[in-house]
Amino acid sequence: MPRPLTRSASSGQAAVELLALVPAVAVLALVGWQIVVGAHAWLHAAGAARAGERGALVGADPAEAARAAVPEGWGRRLAITPAAGERPLRVHVRIPAVLPGLPPTRPVVAAPRGQRP
């Protein structure tokens, strides 16, 4: 007949379970934050693509218009293709990594509405 568990036999089990759960929660939080950062970069790329297309329609340089549409410091993350005057305009934005030292991510690509990126 098995002995019933006493308080001393199970003491510390909750602490061990919590200790095992903390790294999993931290990794899930970092993955979730990386998704948020990627969505934020995509929104900036879409806005820059629209601004670049509007600039091209009025005769301005589309690359300058696209760079002016993103926050300061994001201009170095932009790659605008094709060259000025050609269409469709595409804006590539490198997604910043949440943790330094991680391998670079693929850039997000955006084009003005109605055009495929």
C-alpha positions in Angstrom: 0.0 0.0 0.0 1.6 3.4 -1.1 2.3 5.9 1.6 0.3 9.1 1.3 2.5 12.2 0.5 3.4 14.2 3.4 4.2 17.9 3.4 7.9 17.3 3.5 7.9 15.0 0.5 6.4 17.7 -1.8 8.0 20.8 -0.4 9.9 22.8 -2.9 8.2 21.3 -5.9 6.4 24.6 -6.8 9.7 26.4 -6.7 11.3 24.0 -9.1 8.4 24.2 -11.4 8.5 28.0 -11.4 12.3 27.9 -12.0 11.7 25.7 -15.1 8.9 27.9 -16.4 10.8 31.3 -16.2 13.1 30.7 -19.2 10.2 29.6 -21.3 8.2 32.7 -20.5 11.2 34.9 -21.2 11.8 33.3 -24.6 8.1 33.7 -25.5 8.2 37.3 -24.4 11.2 38.0 -26.6 9.6 36.3 -29.6 6.5 38.3 -29.1 8.4 41.5 -28.9 10.4 40.7 -32.0 7.0 40.2 -33.8 5.9 43.6 -32.6 9.2 45.2 -33.8 8.8 43.5 -37.2 5.2 44.8 -37.6 6.4 48.3 -36.6 9.1 48.1 -39.3 6.6 46.9 -41.9 4.3 49.9 -41.1 7.2 52.3 -41.6 8.1 50.6 -44.9 4.5 50.9 -46.1 4.3 54.6 -45.2 7.7 55.2 -46.9 6.5 53.4 -50.0 3.4 55.6 -50.2 5.3 58.8 -49.6 7.9 57.8 -52.2 5.2 57.1 -54.8 3.5 60.4 -54.0 6.8 62.1 -54.4 7.4 60.5 -57.8 3.9 61.6 -58.9 4.7 65.2 -58.2 8.1 65.1 -59.7 10.2 64.9 -56.6 12.9 62.3 -55.9 11.0 59.2 -54.6 14.0 58.1 -52.4 14.2 61.4 -50.6 10.4 61.4 -50.1 10.5 57.9 -48.7 13.4 58.7 -46.4 11.6 61.8 -45.1 8.6 59.7 -44.2 10.4 57.5 -41.7 11.6 58.5 -38.2 15.1 60.0 -37.9 17.7 57.2 -37.8 15.6 54.8 -39.8 16.9 56.2 -43.1 20.0 54.0 -43.0 17.8 50.9 -42.7 15.9 51.7 -45.9 16.7 50.3 -49.4 14.5 51.7 -52.1 14.2 50.0 -55.4 14.1 50.4 -58.4 16.0 53.5 -59.3 14.4 57.0 -59.4 11.7 57.3 -62.0 11.1 53.6 -62.5 8.0 51.8 -61.2 6.8 50.1 -59.1 8.6 51.6 -56.1 9.6 49.1 -53.3 10.9 49.9 -49.9 13.0 47.4 -48.0 13.5 47.9 -44.3 15.8 45.8 -42.1 14.1 44.7 -39.0 16.1 45.6 -35.9 16.9 42.6 -33.6 15.5 42.6 -30.1 18.7 41.2 -28.7 22.1 42.4 -29.9 24.2 39.7 -31.5 21.3 37.8 -33.1 21.7 37.1 -36.8 20.2 39.7 -39.1 16.6 39.2 -40.1 15.2 39.3 -43.5 14.0 42.8 -44.5 10.3 43.6 -44.8 9.3 44.8 -48.3 6.4 47.2 -48.9 5.0 48.8 -52.0 2.2 51.3 -52.5 -1.4 50.0 -52.4 -2.4 48.2 -55.5 1.2 47.2 -56.4 2.8 43.9 -55.4 6.0 44.2 -53.3 
